[in-house]
Amino acid sequence: MRDSLTADTIVSNLAFALYDAPLWNMAIIASRLHLIWIATVCGKLETRYRYSNTLGWNTFPVPPLTDKNKTDLTRCAEDILLAREHHFPATIAELYDPANMPDDLRAAHERNDEVLERIYIGRRFKNDTERLEKLFELYTKMTATQTPAKGKRKKSVSER
């Protein structure tokens, strides 16, 4: 996505970026699992999500990923991007209007969620409560085993 910004673009301090991250990271960010995590740990301002890299991204528990998992997630991210491009010049707001979301984009997101959830538990989650239970279980394990030395930061998802 870095090619979409020009020298004239001004990015506020409310924007976050992953520089040189593998594309499979986008599949995680675009997932229902990640959205539920963000809604829970970062919260909302009015109806809009407040994203925090320290509270949201760096704490999001991801199980160990195989090369196949990363390949599958990369394909999911590519499919989402291709579906968006197929509807150019529609804006993100237009594409993600729940009443008018294009079928191919909705299907790409459904596939992404299925692939990621199968990585976590071998099947789709039943509901958001089950998603959060699993995420907090993994978070508890992650924080119990990753106590960084004083002054050291934990690895982010993209560094794992």
Buried (B, 14 or more C-beta within 10 A) or exposed (E): EEEEEEEEEEEEEEEEEBEEBEBBBBBBBBBBBBBBBBBBBBEEEEEEEBBBEEBBBBBBBBBEBEEEBBEBBBBBBBBBBEBBEEBEEBEEEEBBEEEEBBEBBBBBBEBBBBBBBEBBEEEBBEEBEEBBEBBBEBBEEBEEEEEEEEEEEBEBBBEE
